[in-house]
Amino acid sequence: MRLKNKVAIVTGSAKGIGEAIVRDFVNEGAKVIISDILEAEGQALEEELQKKGYSVYFFKTDVSSEKNIQELVKFTVEKFGTINILCNNAAVNIPGSVIELTEDIWNKTMDVNVKSHFLVSKHVIPVMQKAGGGSIVNTASANSFVAEPRLSAYVASKGAILMLTRAMALDFAKDNIRVNCICPGWVDTTFNDAHAELFGGREAVLKDLASVQPIGRPIAPMEIAKIATFLASDDSSCMTGSPVIADGGITAGV
């Protein structure tokens, strides 16, 4: 129960890594707002967890909309009174080189992957300040450190998240607000389907994964969730501005 009675918002949490984070957080005692644009999936997760006795609510959120984010923060405070933990996890991954990408795709990637971290943090941090502190966990990537072909917008966005994490950590350390990020490798979720198609599909990627990810297997969403719980908890109380690289060895030889 490392997060007992803590209040958390997890964006992009109706499925994939975000869903796993929600499940681990509630198991550790947290009260959680499931925040996602995927309404059916978010409501189904809320219903399942509420039936098990967990304190969770779903709030449909477009993380690129400041108005919607303000409503999300207001909803959270109305339900639970404060906010102690924020996981900025929402993201998109649309492949393409700079000549293949449209301006709309570039803007969407930056809005969802980067601007959302800025906007949600902007409106959550004042609540954390009133509460005497908090922990922000951003989802970055191994691509914060290494690029890949035909992923221009995605790798640019993940590099930005790494530096935003460090800047926020410096700005708010005095307020007892810690800001760290997780940098996953290849996690086995549908999030990577479009990327996998560049290499012959999911099965082809998994067959040759050891050539890229030395552990030789995909990472499970719950493995990343366990790291998020560590960063959200007092177990990581001396850590801020830190990227936790959980990439199965992708960057080990760089």
C-alpha positions, -999 to 999 in steps of 0.1 A, spaced: 0 0 0 27 24 -10 2 49 -24 -24 46 3 -49 75 2 -29 93 -25 -49 109 -54 -36 103 -89 -45 114 -124 -32 91 -152 -37 104 -187 -40 80 -216 -51 53 -192 -80 35 -208 -56 8 -222 -20 -1 -226 7 12 -203 -17 37 -188 -43 11 -179 -15 -10 -162 -5 21 -142 -41 26 -130 -43 -11 -120 -11 -10 -100 -19 24 -84 -52 13 -71 -37 -20 -59 -12 2 -39 -40 21 -23 -44 52 -46 -75 69 -56 -73 73 -94 -88 94 -122 -87 75 -155 -82 101 -181 -85 93 -218 -103 103 -250 -114 66 -254 -148 68 -237 -160 32 -240 -127 17 -228 -124 42 -200 -159 36 -187 -154 -2 -189 -122 1 -168 -140 24 -143 -169 0 -139 -146 -31 -135 -124 -14 -108 -153 2 -90 -170 -33 -87 -138 -45 -70 -141 -17 -45 -115 7 -58 -118 45 -57 -117 53 -94 -135 76 -118 -132 80 -156 -131 115 -171 -131 118 -209 -102 141 -218 -88 156 -249 -53 164 -235 -46 189 -262 -75 211 -249 -66 234 -220 -103 239 -212 -108 202 -210 -78 198 -188 -90 225 -164 -123 205 -162 -103 173 -155 -84 190 -126 -116 205 -112 -134 171 -114 -105 154 -96 -104 179 -68 -142 177 -64 -141 139 -62 -110 135 -40 -101 169 -26 -65 171 -39 -40 157 -63 -7 141 -52 4 122 -83 2 130 -120 12 105 -147 14 123 -181 11 92 -202 -11 101 -232 6 98 -266 3 90 -302 29 74 -325 23 81 -362 53 70 -384 69 90 -411 100 109 -422 98 147 -424 88 145 -461 61 119 -454 45 136 -425 18 162 -429 17 194 -409 -15 182 -392 2 149 -381 32 168 -368 9 192 -349 -12 163 -335 19 145 -323 33 176 -305 -1 185 -291 -8 151 -276 28 140 -267 43 173 -255 17 201 -251 -4 178 -229 25 173 -205 28 211 -203 -9 218 -199 -18 191 -174 12 199 -153 4 236 -155 -30 231 -139 -21 203 -115 10 218 -100 -8 246 -81 -30 219 -65 2 200 -55 17 232 -41 -13 236 -18 -10 200 -8 26 204 2 42 185 -27 36 157 -51 51 135 -78 49 138 -115 58 109 -137 61 115 -175 62 88 -201 92 95 -223 109 67 -244 141 51 -253 136 74 -283 143 103 -260 179 91 -265 181 73 -298 163 80 -330 148 55 -355 141 57 -392 107 72 -402 97 82 -367 106 119 -369 76 134 -351 75 108 -324 112 109 -315 112 147 -315 83 147 -291 99 121 -268 132 141 -267 112 171 -257 95 153 -228 129 143 -214 141 180 -213 107 192 -201 109 167 -172 143 181 -162 132 217 -165 101 211 -144 122 193 -118 144 223 -113 115 247 -112 95 229 -85 119 211 -63 115 239 -38 78 230 -36 86 193 -28 73 184 -62 94 157 -79 93 152 -117 108 121 -133 102 102 -165 101 66 -176 118 57 -209 104 24 -221 116 3 -250 93 -19 -271 62 -25 -250 38 -51 -264 6 -30 -268 -15 -19 -298 1 15 -295 30 2 -316 10 -14 -344 15 14 -369 52 14 -362 54 -23 -365 38 -22 -400 70 -5 -412 89 -37 -405 64 -63 -417 39 -63 -389 39 -73 -352 50 -109 -357 79 -99 -378 90 -74 -352 88 -99 -324 107 -125 -343 137 -101 -347 132 -81 -315 165 -94 -299 185 -76 -326 171 -43 -312 161 -51 -277 188 -73 -261 165 -89 -235 149 -106 -265 113 -101 -257 87 -73 -255 83 -54 -223 49 -60 -205 29 -29 -196 28 -39 -160 66 -39 -159 64 -2 -168 36 4 -143 57 -9 -115 83 17 -122 56 44 -123 45 32 -88 81 34 -75 85 70 -89 51 81 -75 58 67 -41 81 78 -13 105 50 -22 120 74 -48 120 104 -25 155 116 -35 148 114 -72 138 143 -94 147 152 -130 157 116 -136 150 95 -167 145 59 -157 155 39 -187 134 7 -190 142 -3 -225 153 -39 -224 189 -28 -232 182 -8 -264 204 21 -253 230 1 -234 255 2 -263 250 38 -273 
